[in-house]
Amino acid sequence: MSGDRNVPALADSVRTTADGVEILDRRVYPFERRWVHCATMEDVAVAIERMVTQSSGPLFATTAGMILASREARGAGPGAAADRLRAAGHRLIATRPTNNHIRDAVHAILAATVDGPLAGASGDDLVAAVEKAAAEHDEGYRAGSRALGRYAAELLPDDARVLTHCWGDAYLIGAVQAAEEMGKRLEFVCTETRPYLQGARLTAATLVEMGYRPTVITDGMVPAALADGLADVAMVASDRVTMDGHVVNKVGTLAVALAARAFGVPFYVLSHAPDPLSPGIEDVEIEHRDGEEVLHVLGTRTAAEGTRGYYPAFDATPPHLVTRIVTRHGAFEPARVADHFTSTATTGTGFHHEENPAR
């Protein structure tokens, strides 16, 4: 384990420049460190759709895309400028509809500008305001990730062997750094995560960068790994958590939860907050991507010609399979995750901390 406090590369993978937005291409990382240049808001939207950036990357790409949209609205009158910014927001939200972080980022920027104090602003007056709102939203997300990381680290016993699925991004980084600050030693087992291999390429690479030596397994090995005692805690991020405790995350998460339940392993979920616009799972749109993506790995076809693919990008894990949902306000039993909104960041009702809570 390393004490190096340098920021992992994937924690800074979207950069706004004078002539556009640069996005680190997660489809080829870590084998290549290739940046995709987006000159327009539409370029950013396409990059999100094409999986150039994933996990929390689309949130930062969205705030950057809104900055480009404000630049593109220069010279427009008040009504036209507002319409262009709102249209850009709708376009960005539509890129990956399951993850509510994109929607929340757009709404926050609009609320701080054309849907709020700058309702009558011209295009020329919007650029600085959108840049400020975007920066504030980005920092709020980073701060929230650090907070939930601390609560997650409190749940992990020293020497915990942690099974991950897909790429937890800022959540995972925050939890690992907090555990280090608490003096806890951790080990990691990462599912490879088909078909984009985020676990093998992104999670494992970042953990190596942070001084760990994770073990990579295929997605189908999770039950066998838990049966063999390879991990004693499962911890995943989430793209959305409903108010009644359903967890929506990268497809395969449900299988991890079922295996964890079968072998008595705590299953922890990291989320900034439950989504108040999603009372139940029926309120969440599950993105289905082109099945052709399943037939390829890193650009190479792996299935015979004449076969078809099926690709629900996310699945839903019911509350009874979840041990705790960890938010920026604490760790909650799934049935009480709505208490997040009545908690404080330190004590609050609904906060539960146990060293290794029973299932």
C-alpha positions as CSV (number, residue, x, y, z in Angstrom):
1,M,0.0,0.0,0.0
2,S,1.3,3.4,-1.0
3,G,1.0,6.7,0.9
4,D,1.3,8.6,-2.4
5,R,-1.4,11.3,-2.4
6,N,-1.1,12.1,-6.1
7,V,-4.4,12.2,-7.8
8,P,-5.1,9.1,-10.0
9,A,-5.2,9.9,-13.7
10,L,-8.9,9.0,-14.1
11,A,-9.8,11.5,-11.4
12,D,-8.9,14.3,-13.8
13,S,-10.1,13.0,-17.2
14,V,-12.2,16.0,-18.5
15,R,-10.6,19.3,-19.1
16,T,-12.2,22.5,-20.5
17,T,-9.8,24.5,-22.7
18,A,-10.0,27.8,-24.6
19,D,-11.1,25.9,-27.8
20,G,-13.2,23.1,-26.4
21,V,-13.1,20.1,-24.1
22,E,-10.5,17.3,-23.8
23,I,-11.8,14.0,-22.6
24,L,-9.5,11.1,-21.7
25,D,-10.6,8.1,-23.8
26,R,-11.6,5.4,-21.3
27,R,-12.2,2.9,-24.1
28,V,-8.5,2.5,-24.6
29,Y,-7.1,3.4,-21.1
30,P,-4.6,2.3,-19.7
31,F,-3.0,0.9,-22.8
32,E,-3.2,4.4,-24.5
33,R,-3.6,7.8,-22.9
34,R,-5.6,9.3,-25.8
35,W,-7.5,12.5,-25.4
36,V,-10.6,13.2,-27.5
37,H,-11.0,16.8,-28.5
38,C,-14.6,18.1,-28.5
39,A,-15.0,21.5,-30.2
40,T,-18.8,21.8,-29.6
41,M,-21.4,20.8,-27.2
42,E,-22.7,18.2,-29.7
43,D,-19.2,16.7,-29.8
44,V,-19.3,16.2,-26.0
45,A,-22.8,14.6,-26.3
46,V,-21.6,12.1,-28.9
47,A,-18.5,11.3,-26.8
48,I,-20.7,10.4,-23.9
49,E,-22.9,8.3,-26.0
50,R,-19.9,6.5,-27.6
51,M,-18.5,5.6,-24.1
52,V,-15.4,7.8,-24.5
53,T,-16.1,8.6,-20.8
54,Q,-17.9,6.5,-18.3
55,S,-18.9,6.3,-14.6
56,S,-18.6,9.9,-13.2
57,G,-16.8,11.0,-16.3
58,P,-20.1,11.9,-18.0
59,L,-21.0,14.2,-15.2
60,F,-17.8,16.3,-15.7
61,A,-18.3,16.1,-19.5
62,T,-21.8,17.4,-19.0
63,T,-20.8,20.4,-17.0
64,A,-18.0,21.1,-19.6
65,G,-20.6,20.6,-22.4
66,M,-22.8,23.2,-20.8
67,I,-19.9,25.6,-20.8
68,L,-19.4,25.0,-24.5
69,A,-23.2,25.5,-25.1
70,S,-22.9,28.9,-23.3
71,R,-20.0,29.9,-25.5
72,E,-22.0,28.9,-28.6
73,A,-24.9,31.1,-27.4
74,R,-22.7,34.2,-27.5
75,G,-24.4,37.0,-29.4
76,A,-27.9,35.6,-28.9
77,G,-30.6,37.7,-27.2
78,P,-32.0,36.8,-23.7
79,G,-34.8,34.5,-24.9
80,A,-32.7,32.8,-27.6
81,A,-29.7,32.3,-25.3
82,A,-31.8,30.6,-22.7
83,D,-33.5,28.4,-25.2
84,R,-30.1,27.3,-26.6
85,L,-28.8,26.5,-23.1
86,R,-31.9,24.5,-22.2
87,A,-31.8,22.6,-25.5
88,A,-28.2,21.7,-24.8
89,G,-29.2,20.4,-21.4
90,H,-31.9,18.2,-22.9
91,R,-29.5,16.8,-25.4
92,L,-26.9,15.9,-22.7
93,I,-29.5,14.3,-20.5
94,A,-30.6,12.1,-23.3
95,T,-27.1,10.7,-23.9
96,R,-27.1,8.2,-20.9
97,P,-30.6,8.4,-19.3
98,T,-30.1,5.9,-16.5
99,N,-27.5,7.9,-14.5
100,N,-29.2,10.8,-12.8
101,H,-26.0,12.7,-12.3
102,I,-26.1,14.1,-15.8
103,R,-29.7,15.3,-15.3
104,D,-28.8,16.8,-11.9
105,A,-25.8,18.6,-13.3
106,V,-27.8,20.2,-16.1
107,H,-30.6,21.2,-13.7
108,A,-28.1,22.8,-11.3
109,I,-26.5,24.9,-14.0
110,L,-29.9,26.0,-15.4
111,A,-31.2,26.8,-11.9
112,A,-28.1,29.0,-11.3
113,T,-28.5,30.8,-14.6
114,V,-31.4,31.0,-17.1
115,D,-33.9,29.3,-14.8
116,G,-32.8,31.5,-11.9
117,P,-31.1,34.8,-11.3
118,L,-30.1,35.2,-15.0
119,A,-33.4,34.5,-16.6
120,G,-33.1,37.7,-18.7
121,A,-29.4,37.4,-19.5
122,S,-28.1,37.7,-23.0
123,G,-25.7,35.1,-24.4
124,D,-22.7,37.2,-23.8
125,D,-23.6,37.5,-20.1
126,L,-24.1,33.7,-19.6
127,V,-20.6,32.4,-20.2
128,A,-19.0,33.4,-16.9
129,A,-22.1,32.4,-15.0
130,V,-22.3,29.0,-16.5
131,E,-18.5,28.4,-15.9
132,K,-19.0,29.4,-12.3
133,A,-22.0,27.1,-11.8
134,A,-20.2,24.2,-13.5
135,A,-17.2,24.6,-11.3
136,E,-19.3,24.7,-8.2
137,H,-21.2,21.6,-9.2
138,D,-18.0,19.7,-10.0
139,E,-16.5,20.6,-6.7
140,G,-19.7,19.6,-4.8
141,Y,-19.5,16.2,-6.5
142,R,-15.9,15.7,-5.5
143,A,-16.6,16.8,-1.9
144,G,-19.6,14.5,-1.7
145,S,-17.4,11.6,-3.0
146,R,-14.8,12.3,-0.3
147,A,-17.6,12.3,2.3
148,L,-19.2,9.0,1.3
149,G,-15.7,7.6,1.0
150,R,-15.1,8.2,4.6
151,Y,-18.4,6.5,5.6
152,A,-17.6,3.6,3.4
153,A,-14.1,3.2,4.9
154,E,-15.6,3.1,8.4
155,L,-17.6,0.0,7.3
156,L,-14.5,-1.9,6.1
157,P,-12.5,-3.9,8.6
158,D,-8.8,-3.7,8.6
159,D,-7.4,-6.3,6.1
160,A,-10.7,-6.4,4.3
161,R,-10.7,-8.1,1.0
162,V,-13.0,-6.0,-1.2
163,L,-14.8,-7.3,-4.3
164,T,-15.6,-4.5,-6.8
165,H,-17.7,-4.5,-9.9
166,C,-17.2,-2.2,-12.8
167,W,-15.5,1.2,-12.0
168,G,-16.5,3.1,-8.8
169,D,-14.5,6.2,-9.9
170,A,-14.4,9.1,-7.4
171,Y,-16.4,6.9,-4.9
172,L,-13.8,4.2,-4.9
173,I,-10.9,6.6,-4.8
174,G,-12.5,8.4,-1.9
175,A,-13.0,5.2,0.0
176,V,-9.5,3.9,-0.5
177,Q,-7.9,7.2,0.5
178,A,-10.1,7.4,3.6
179,A,-9.2,3.8,4.6
180,E,-5.5,4.7,4.2
181,E,-6.0,7.7,6.5
182,M,-7.5,5.4,9.1
183,G,-4.5,3.1,8.8
184,K,-6.5,0.2,7.3
185,R,-4.9,-2.2,4.9
186,L,-7.2,-3.4,2.1
187,E,-7.0,-6.0,-0.7
188,F,-9.1,-5.9,-3.9
189,V,-10.7,-8.3,-6.3
190,C,-12.0,-6.7,-9.4
191,T,-14.5,-8.2,-11.9
192,E,-13.3,-7.5,-15.5
193,T,-16.8,-6.1,-16.4
194,R,-17.9,-7.1,-19.9
195,P,-18.1,-5.8,-22.6
196,Y,-15.9,-2.7,-22.0
197,L,-13.7,-4.3,-19.3
198,Q,-13.9,-1.3,-17.0
199,G,-13.0,-3.3,-14.0
200,A,-9.9,-4.8,-15.5
201,R,-8.8,-1.6,-17.2
202,L,-10.0,1.3,-15.1
203,T,-10.6,-0.1,-11.5
204,A,-7.5,-2.3,-11.5
205,A,-5.3,0.2,-13.2
206,T,-6.2,2.9,-10.7
207,L,-5.7,0.7,-7.7
208,V,-2.3,-0.2,-9.1
209,E,-1.6,3.5,-9.5
210,M,-2.5,3.9,-5.8
211,G,-0.1,1.3,-4.7
212,Y,-2.3,-1.9,-4.6
213,R,-2.0,-5.2,-6.4
214,P,-5.6,-6.2,-7.2
215,T,-6.8,-9.6,-8.4
216,V,-8.9,-9.6,-11.6
217,I,-11.6,-12.2,-12.2
218,T,-14.1,-12.6,-15.0
219,D,-17.7,-11.6,-14.2
220,G,-18.8,-15.2,-14.1
221,M,-16.3,-16.1,-11.4
222,V,-17.9,-14.1,-8.6
223,P,-19.8,-17.0,-6.9
224,A,-16.7,-19.2,-7.1
225,A,-14.5,-16.4,-5.8
226,L,-16.7,-15.9,-2.8
227,A,-17.1,-19.6,-2.2
228,D,-13.3,-19.8,-2.1
229,G,-13.1,-17.0,0.4
230,L,-11.3,-14.7,-2.1
231,A,-13.2,-11.7,-0.8
232,D,-15.2,-10.9,2.4
233,V,-16.8,-7.6,1.4
234,A,-18.5,-6.6,-1.9
235,M,-18.6,-2.9,-2.6
236,V,-20.0,-1.3,-5.7
237,A,-20.9,2.2,-6.9
238,S,-24.3,3.0,-8.4
239,D,-25.8,5.0,-11.3
240,R,-29.0,5.6,-9.4
241,V,-30.6,4.6,-6.1
242,T,-34.4,4.8,-5.8
243,M,-36.1,6.2,-2.7
244,D,-37.2,2.7,-1.7
245,G,-33.7,1.3,-1.9
246,H,-33.4,-0.3,-5.3
247,V,-29.9,0.0,-6.7
248,V,-29.3,0.5,-10.4
249,N,-25.7,-0.1,-11.5
250,K,-23.6,-1.7,-14.3
251,V,-25.2,-4.9,-15.5
252,G,-23.8,-7.8,-13.5
253,T,-24.2,-6.0,-10.2
254,L,-27.4,-8.0,-9.4
255,A,-25.3,-11.2,-9.9
256,V,-22.7,-10.0,-7.4
257,A,-25.5,-9.2,-4.9
258,L,-27.0,-12.6,-5.3
259,A,-23.7,-14.3,-4.8
260,A,-22.9,-12.1,-1.8
261,R,-26.2,-13.1,-0.2
262,A,-25.6,-16.8,-0.9
263,F,-22.2,-16.7,0.8
264,G,-23.0,-14.3,3.7
265,V,-20.8,-11.5,2.4
266,P,-21.9,-7.9,3.1
267,F,-22.9,-6.0,0.0
268,Y,-22.3,-2.2,0.2
269,V,-23.5,0.3,-2.4
270,L,-21.9,3.8,-2.8
271,S,-24.2,6.7,-3.9
272,H,-24.1,10.4,-3.4
273,A,-27.8,10.3,-2.5
274,P,-31.0,8.5,-3.5
275,D,-32.8,10.1,-6.4
276,P,-35.9,12.0,-5.1
277,L,-37.4,11.8,-8.6
278,S,-37.3,8.0,-8.5
279,P,-39.7,6.7,-5.8
280,G,-39.3,3.1,-7.1
281,I,-37.6,1.1,-9.8
282,E,-40.4,1.6,-12.2
283,D,-39.4,5.3,-12.4
284,V,-35.9,4.5,-13.7
285,E,-35.2,4.1,-17.4
286,I,-32.8,1.2,-17.9
287,E,-30.6,2.0,-20.9
288,H,-30.3,-0.7,-23.5
289,R,-27.3,-0.4,-25.8
290,D,-26.7,-1.9,-29.2
291,G,-26.2,-5.6,-28.8
292,E,-23.3,-5.5,-31.3
293,E,-21.2,-4.1,-28.4
294,V,-21.5,-7.4,-26.6
295,L,-20.0,-9.2,-29.6
296,H,-16.7,-7.2,-29.4
297,V,-14.0,-6.7,-26.9
298,L,-11.6,-3.7,-27.3
299,G,-12.5,-3.4,-30.9
300,T,-12.1,-7.1,-31.8
301,R,-15.1,-9.3,-32.6
302,T,-15.3,-12.3,-30.2
303,A,-18.5,-13.9,-31.3
304,A,-19.2,-15.9,-34.4
305,E,-20.8,-14.3,-37.4
306,G,-24.5,-14.8,-37.4
307,T,-24.9,-14.3,-33.7
308,R,-26.8,-11.6,-32.0
309,G,-26.0,-9.6,-28.8
310,Y,-28.3,-8.3,-26.0
311,Y,-27.0,-5.5,-23.9
312,P,-29.0,-4.0,-21.0
313,A,-26.3,-1.6,-19.8
314,F,-27.6,-1.7,-16.2
315,D,-29.6,-3.9,-13.9
316,A,-31.6,-3.4,-10.7
317,T,-30.7,-4.9,-7.4
318,P,-33.7,-5.1,-4.9
319,P,-33.3,-3.7,-1.4
320,H,-33.3,-7.0,0.4
321,L,-30.0,-8.0,-1.2
322,V,-28.3,-4.8,-0.1
323,T,-26.5,-4.5,3.3
324,R,-26.0,-0.7,3.4
325,I,-26.3,2.1,1.0
326,V,-23.5,4.6,1.7
327,T,-24.2,8.3,0.8
328,R,-22.5,11.5,1.5
329,H,-24.6,11.7,4.8
330,G,-23.9,8.2,6.1
331,A,-24.6,4.5,5.8
332,F,-28.2,3.5,5.6
333,E,-30.2,0.4,5.6
334,P,-31.9,0.3,2.1
335,A,-35.4,0.7,3.6
336,R,-34.3,3.9,5.3
337,V,-32.2,5.4,2.6
338,A,-34.7,8.3,2.2
339,D,-33.4,9.4,5.7
340,H,-30.4,10.7,3.8
341,F,-32.4,13.9,3.3
342,T,-33.1,14.4,7.0
343,S,-29.5,13.5,8.1
344,T,-26.6,15.8,8.7
345,A,-23.1,15.1,7.3
346,T,-21.9,13.8,10.7
347,T,-24.6,12.3,12.9
348,G,-28.1,12.5,11.5
349,T,-31.1,10.2,11.9
350,G,-30.7,7.1,9.8
351,F,-27.0,6.9,10.1
352,H,-25.8,3.5,11.0
353,H,-22.2,2.4,11.6
354,E,-21.2,-1.2,12.4
355,E,-17.8,-2.7,11.9
356,N,-19.3,-5.6,10.0
357,P,-23.1,-5.4,10.0
358,A,-25.0,-8.6,9.8
359,R,-27.1,-9.3,6.8
